[in-house]
Structures are given as C-alpha cells and as structure tokens.
C-alpha cells in the first residue's frame, strides 16, 4: 500500500464576486504549464479531484465516446459479459 501523498500546496477558498474560488500559487501554475487566461479541466478520479490543462481535442473525443456508449449501452453491456 502506498503512503499518502503530502499536499504540494495549501490554498484558501475565498469569495470572488458571487462565487467561491482559489488562487493557485506560481509553482502549481508552472507544474500545470498554464498562465492567465488558460483553461483547466476538473477531473474526478478515484483518488480525488485533479486539475489538468484543458484539451479541447480530448474533450471533443470524450463527448463522442459518451454518445456512443449512451447509444449502444445494451450492446456494450452484452459484449462485456
């Protein structure tokens, strides 16, 4: 079993207008390779929430995959048996 990871940085949730947000430290932005104006994807994983640079091509491919899985749910379920 892996030891729990130590947090890289600690951020505080703060009021931003009518919403809540966090300010990411420079080292986190550098690790993500993002800058002001870039977009991030929020991904839920078995280990928690991950921030990733937004990839429009990947998001488009995932939307197509979700539609195929929705449309052919019963067929895919049968094939998985």
C-alpha positions as CSV (number, residue, x, y, z in Angstrom):
1,X,0.0,0.0,0.0
2,X,1.3,3.4,-0.9
3,X,1.9,6.1,1.7
4,X,-0.5,9.1,1.5
5,X,1.0,11.9,-0.6
6,X,1.8,15.1,1.2
7,X,0.0,18.2,-0.2
8,X,2.1,20.2,-2.7
9,X,0.4,23.5,-1.6
10,X,-2.3,24.7,0.6
11,X,-4.8,27.2,-0.8
12,X,-7.7,29.0,0.8
13,X,-11.3,29.1,-0.6
14,X,-12.2,32.8,-0.9
15,X,-15.2,34.9,-2.1
16,X,-14.8,36.1,-5.7
17,X,-17.8,38.1,-6.6
18,X,-20.9,35.9,-6.2
19,X,-18.8,32.7,-6.4
20,X,-16.1,30.9,-4.4
21,X,-12.6,30.3,-5.8
22,X,-9.0,29.6,-5.0
23,X,-5.8,31.4,-6.1
24,X,-3.2,28.9,-7.4
25,X,0.4,29.5,-6.4
26,X,3.0,30.1,-9.1
27,X,4.6,26.7,-8.6
28,X,1.3,25.0,-9.2
29,X,0.7,27.0,-12.3
30,X,4.2,26.2,-13.5
31,X,3.6,22.5,-12.9
32,X,0.3,22.7,-14.9
33,X,2.1,24.7,-17.6
34,X,-0.8,27.3,-17.6
35,X,-0.9,31.0,-17.4
36,X,-3.5,33.7,-17.0
37,X,-6.4,33.2,-19.5
38,X,-5.7,29.4,-20.0
39,X,-8.5,27.0,-19.1
40,X,-8.3,24.0,-16.8
41,X,-10.3,20.8,-16.7
42,X,-11.6,19.5,-13.4
43,X,-11.5,15.7,-13.3
44,X,-12.9,13.5,-10.6
45,X,-10.7,10.4,-10.1
46,X,-10.8,7.5,-7.6
47,X,-8.0,9.4,-5.7
48,X,-9.9,12.8,-5.6
49,X,-10.2,15.9,-7.8
50,X,-7.4,16.7,-10.3
51,X,-6.8,19.9,-12.2
52,X,-5.5,19.4,-15.8
53,X,-4.8,21.8,-18.6
54,X,-7.9,21.9,-20.8
55,X,-7.5,20.0,-24.0
56,X,-10.4,20.8,-26.5
57,X,-9.5,17.8,-28.8
58,X,-9.7,15.4,-25.9
59,X,-13.0,16.9,-24.6
60,X,-14.4,16.5,-28.1
61,X,-13.3,12.9,-28.3
62,X,-14.8,12.2,-24.9
63,X,-18.1,13.7,-25.9
64,X,-18.2,11.4,-28.9
65,X,-17.3,8.4,-26.8
66,X,-20.0,9.2,-24.2
67,X,-22.6,9.5,-27.0
68,X,-21.5,6.1,-28.5
69,X,-21.7,4.5,-25.0
70,X,-25.1,6.0,-24.4
71,X,-26.5,4.9,-27.8
72,X,-25.0,1.4,-27.7
73,X,-25.3,0.8,-23.9
74,X,-27.1,-2.6,-24.2
75,X,-24.7,-3.8,-26.9
76,X,-21.6,-2.8,-25.0
77,X,-23.1,-4.4,-21.8
78,X,-23.6,-7.7,-23.7
79,X,-20.1,-7.6,-25.1
80,X,-18.7,-7.1,-21.6
81,X,-20.2,-10.4,-20.4
